[in-house]
């Protein structure tokens, strides 16, 4: 299982806290305005008809709210949710057991659906289209096929790598939406909402009753956390809890902008949200490999991480910041990356060639 620094919650207490922070309706879900509009129309129409919503595919980087939206769909439809994941469904019988135990209108949530084995995926086709399950009984010449009728259900699939989904599976989803990274303003609103639920004082105003800094103002603890959250609500909530711990132990328990900055420095999260692994990647590409290009496997060995971890967890954000480029020969540092680490792109390096130096 790949590690995801500042994104995966391993502590059971934190898992429970994360669950309590999940929005319960589309109105409580902050950000992703266009997606919420599309989903709201689909859910309202299905409710009016008294039918389960059509199958929904949610894609995007980890921590943006795909699981939360699956729970919102279930609550909106007043249905039960049955969560599972692609890697957990190793055999066709695993999925068949879940499908046959669904109740009418249930939501089946499959996380990392792109990792479904092909044999399991093929069982989903008739289940999604016709509400039927094909079972093979026996082996060899005496084998027979049994078709069972399934209750009406909504499949919500979540994936961080939509490109790995097969065409036949992707085409069977009636609504396909991608979640994008969040702007700082939305993340600040998420931090304030989470702080209210967890009982965390973000600014002196929360204690003294004074005027709170307006949203988007850089002089607030919420804004400082939001700006370093890599555009990801899960990371914003994780940082909020870490800063809360720091404020409790080394400050007066109130998270103002100064406390937030000191806490995030202690936990090695810089002003753009880069952590020690991000810096190790930049250092390897810029210094060890002279700006690149360098292959993903070689880069993974140099950093001490798995290639999939770099490709799925760290690289997307570095690409978004404009610090890395993908080339046919591997990853290369951009001019912005050299400048951020305080080095001018030397002549003859990968970055210099990219920019025509």
FITI-88032 format. One line per field, with one value per residue (C-alpha): y, z, x; chain; residue in three letters. Coordinates in steps of 0.05 Angstrom, whole numbers. Last residue first. Layout:
BEGIN
c2 <- Y;...
c3 <- Z;...
c1 <- X;...
ch <- A;...
aa <- ALA;...
END
This chain:
BEGIN
c2 <- 574;548;541;465;462;504;459;396;425;451;520;526;542;593;562;586;525;564;591;522;498;559;545;477;411;351;284;228;215;229;292;306;374;392;456;486;488;439;393;393;379;320;292;281;232;191;190;194;141;97;100;77;124;128;194;169;102;138;184;125;92;156;168;231;291;323;388;370;299;303;378;397;329;302;367;375;304;312;378;344;289;340;376;427;466;529;566;506;445;419;399;450;503;486;500;565;591;570;602;667;667;655;585;593;541;589;565;508;447;465;508;452;401;449;458;383;380;437;406;342;382;421;356;325;389;389;450;436;452;507;566;537;533;606;627;593;625;694;752;732;756;709;707;769;772;761;821;811;760;747;673;664;733;710;667;594;569;495;462;403;422;496;481;438;495;545;498;486;560;570;514;548;614;579;550;475;423;394;340;304;283;225;218;160;110;52;84;82;6;-9;39;8;52;64;136;153;147;173;134;134;94;107;51;66;8;-25;-95;-151;-203;-267;-302;-373;-402;-477;-518;-591;-589;-562;-533;-521;-460;-397;-335;-276;-218;-173;-100;-90;-39;-36;-109;-132;-96;-106;-180;-160;-118;-177;-218;-158;-146;-80;-31;25;25;58;65;26;56;16;61;24;38;-31;-70;-99;-169;-200;-146;-156;-231;-224;-175;-225;-283;-250;-253;-202;-149;-116;-82;-46;-18;-27;17;-3;60;59;104;169;192;254;213;164;219;256;192;185;258;249;191;234;293;322;277;237;266;265;221;211;162;162;109;138;159;109;121;156;201;264;234;218;289;319;273;288;363;366;325;374;435;403;389;461;489;444;482;469;410;433;450;384;348;313;342;299;327;272;220;256;255;180;169;214;171;108;137;123;185;189;258;290;241;189;120;66;0
c3 <- -461;-503;-446;-448;-463;-400;-358;-383;-369;-423;-393;-320;-296;-239;-169;-109;-100;-126;-184;-208;-203;-241;-298;-305;-279;-324;-317;-367;-437;-475;-432;-370;-340;-268;-227;-261;-197;-228;-247;-176;-151;-199;-184;-110;-99;-162;-199;-138;-100;-163;-170;-98;-55;-35;-70;-116;-127;-146;-194;-229;-236;-262;-314;-312;-359;-322;-287;-272;-250;-178;-170;-203;-209;-142;-104;-133;-113;-43;-36;-52;-2;52;45;-7;14;-24;39;64;103;147;208;250;195;194;268;265;208;241;307;272;232;293;319;392;442;480;444;448;467;448;389;363;369;333;278;268;267;217;174;167;152;97;71;63;32;-24;-61;-37;35;45;26;67;131;125;108;169;214;190;165;91;84;39;85;130;193;254;292;366;407;453;440;367;353;378;316;296;361;350;371;323;285;283;262;205;180;185;148;93;84;79;28;-14;-14;-28;-93;-94;-139;-190;-184;-249;-267;-305;-304;-337;-325;-373;-422;-370;-362;-436;-448;-395;-337;-333;-358;-300;-251;-183;-187;-154;-176;-152;-171;-159;-145;-169;-139;-178;-223;-226;-289;-282;-331;-334;-329;-347;-402;-355;-288;-245;-238;-277;-250;-291;-250;-275;-266;-341;-353;-288;-269;-341;-344;-271;-280;-333;-282;-236;-291;-312;-242;-212;-202;-241;-188;-138;-91;-106;-74;-81;-66;-46;-81;-71;-22;-40;-15;-85;-109;-51;-59;-134;-124;-82;-127;-187;-150;-122;-101;-46;-98;-129;-65;-21;8;14;23;48;15;32;-39;-12;41;-10;-57;0;20;-51;-50;13;-20;-80;-37;-61;-20;-76;-146;-192;-217;-198;-239;-226;-242;-251;-190;-159;-178;-146;-207;-165;-129;-195;-220;-156;-157;-229;-223;-158;-190;-247;-201;-152;-208;-231;-162;-141;-75;-6;7;60;7;-28;36;95;90;118;180;226;181;186;262;261;215;261;321;281;264;192;157;87;59;96;65;22;30;-20;0
c1 <- 379;321;273;270;344;359;315;349;417;465;475;458;387;398;392;351;307;248;289;309;237;210;259;230;257;254;218;230;256;191;183;141;153;165;161;100;59;9;65;92;21;12;82;72;16;2;69;113;74;71;147;157;198;271;285;341;306;242;279;310;242;210;263;306;305;336;353;425;408;433;419;354;320;343;332;263;244;274;237;171;188;204;138;114;52;70;94;133;109;165;123;160;152;78;73;111;67;2;23;38;-27;-70;-87;-108;-86;-41;22;71;30;-41;-20;24;-33;-81;-29;-28;-104;-110;-56;-97;-160;-124;-93;-161;-188;-135;-109;-38;-57;-6;-51;-108;-66;-45;-116;-144;-92;-111;-68;-70;-142;-182;-242;-248;-205;-251;-277;-269;-307;-247;-239;-258;-230;-162;-161;-172;-203;-215;-280;-275;-338;-320;-249;-276;-320;-263;-216;-267;-278;-203;-200;-253;-215;-148;-174;-191;-158;-206;-258;-275;-346;-377;-452;-489;-433;-435;-385;-329;-336;-335;-276;-231;-210;-135;-142;-187;-129;-150;-215;-282;-343;-413;-460;-534;-581;-644;-651;-617;-649;-609;-584;-559;-510;-496;-432;-439;-387;-334;-349;-410;-454;-436;-471;-498;-525;-580;-598;-598;-543;-504;-511;-501;-433;-412;-396;-345;-308;-297;-264;-222;-195;-219;-162;-196;-250;-204;-263;-327;-389;-454;-513;-577;-643;-672;-630;-562;-543;-540;-492;-443;-439;-431;-373;-333;-354;-320;-255;-205;-255;-214;-167;-227;-254;-316;-370;-444;-486;-557;-608;-644;-629;-595;-560;-533;-509;-476;-440;-413;-395;-353;-316;-298;-279;-213;-167;-134;-129;-190;-246;-319;-361;-437;-489;-558;-598;-646;-719;-777;-786;-778;-718;-684;-694;-668;-607;-589;-598;-558;-502;-494;-497;-449;-399;-402;-391;-333;-326;-356;-403;-452;-505;-492;-511;-480;-411;-355;-321;-346;-314;-247;-252;-265;-206;-165;-182;-166;-96;-76;-103;-74;-60;-2;47;13;43;29;0
ch <- A;A;A;A;A;A;A;A;A;A;A;A;A;A;A;A;A;A;A;A;A;A;A;A;A;A;A;A;A;A;A;A;A;A;A;A;A;A;A;A;A;A;A;A;A;A;A;A;A;A;A;A;A;A;A;A;A;A;A;A;A;A;A;A;A;A;A;A;A;A;A;A;A;A;A;A;A;A;A;A;A;A;A;A;A;A;A;A;A;A;A;A;A;A;A;A;A;A;A;A;A;A;A;A;A;A;A;A;A;A;A;A;A;A;A;A;A;A;A;A;A;A;A;A;A;A;A;A;A;A;A;A;A;A;A;A;A;A;A;A;A;A;A;A;A;A;A;A;A;A;A;A;A;A;A;A;A;A;A;A;A;A;A;A;A;A;A;A;A;A;A;A;A;A;A;A;A;A;A;A;A;A;A;A;A;A;A;A;A;A;A;A;A;A;A;A;A;A;A;A;A;A;A;A;A;A;A;A;A;A;A;A;A;A;A;A;A;A;A;A;A;A;A;A;A;A;A;A;A;A;A;A;A;A;A;A;A;A;A;A;A;A;A;A;A;A;A;A;A;A;A;A;A;A;A;A;A;A;A;A;A;A;A;A;A;A;A;A;A;A;A;A;A;A;A;A;A;A;A;A;A;A;A;A;A;A;A;A;A;A;A;A;A;A;A;A;A;A;A;A;A;A;A;A;A;A;A;A;A;A;A;A;A;A;A;A;A;A;A;A;A;A;A;A;A;A;A;A;A;A;A;A;A;A;A;A;A;A;A;A;A;A;A;A;A;A;A;A;A;A;A;A;A;A;A;A;A
aa <- UNK;UNK;UNK;UNK;UNK;UNK;UNK;UNK;UNK;UNK;UNK;UNK;UNK;UNK;UNK;UNK;UNK;UNK;UNK;UNK;UNK;UNK;UNK;UNK;UNK;UNK;UNK;UNK;UNK;UNK;UNK;UNK;UNK;UNK;UNK;UNK;UNK;UNK;UNK;UNK;UNK;UNK;UNK;UNK;UNK;UNK;UNK;UNK;UNK;UNK;UNK;UNK;UNK;UNK;UNK;UNK;UNK;UNK;UNK;UNK;UNK;UNK;UNK;UNK;UNK;UNK;UNK;UNK;UNK;UNK;UNK;UNK;UNK;UNK;UNK;UNK;UNK;UNK;UNK;UNK;UNK;UNK;UNK;UNK;UNK;UNK;UNK;UNK;UNK;UNK;UNK;UNK;UNK;UNK;UNK;UNK;UNK;UNK;UNK;UNK;UNK;UNK;UNK;UNK;UNK;UNK;UNK;UNK;UNK;UNK;UNK;UNK;UNK;UNK;UNK;UNK;UNK;UNK;UNK;UNK;UNK;UNK;UNK;UNK;UNK;UNK;UNK;UNK;UNK;UNK;UNK;UNK;UNK;UNK;UNK;UNK;UNK;UNK;UNK;UNK;UNK;UNK;UNK;UNK;UNK;UNK;UNK;UNK;UNK;UNK;UNK;UNK;UNK;UNK;UNK;UNK;UNK;UNK;UNK;UNK;UNK;UNK;UNK;UNK;UNK;UNK;UNK;UNK;UNK;UNK;UNK;UNK;UNK;UNK;UNK;UNK;UNK;UNK;UNK;UNK;UNK;UNK;UNK;UNK;UNK;UNK;UNK;UNK;UNK;UNK;UNK;UNK;UNK;UNK;UNK;UNK;UNK;UNK;UNK;UNK;UNK;UNK;UNK;UNK;UNK;UNK;UNK;UNK;UNK;UNK;UNK;UNK;UNK;UNK;UNK;UNK;UNK;UNK;UNK;UNK;UNK;UNK;UNK;UNK;UNK;UNK;UNK;UNK;UNK;UNK;UNK;UNK;UNK;UNK;UNK;UNK;UNK;UNK;UNK;UNK;UNK;UNK;UNK;UNK;UNK;UNK;UNK;UNK;UNK;UNK;UNK;UNK;UNK;UNK;UNK;UNK;UNK;UNK;UNK;UNK;UNK;UNK;UNK;UNK;UNK;UNK;UNK;UNK;UNK;UNK;UNK;UNK;UNK;UNK;UNK;UNK;UNK;UNK;UNK;UNK;UNK;UNK;UNK;UNK;UNK;UNK;UNK;UNK;UNK;UNK;UNK;UNK;UNK;UNK;UNK;UNK;UNK;UNK;UNK;UNK;UNK;UNK;UNK;UNK;UNK;UNK;UNK;UNK;UNK;UNK;UNK;UNK;UNK;UNK;UNK;UNK;UNK;UNK;UNK;UNK;UNK;UNK;UNK;UNK;UNK;UNK;UNK;UNK;UNK;UNK;UNK;UNK;UNK;UNK;UNK;UNK;UNK;UNK;UNK;UNK;UNK;UNK;UNK;UNK;UNK;UNK;UNK;UNK;UNK;UNK;UNK;UNK;UNK;UNK;UNK;UNK;UNK
END
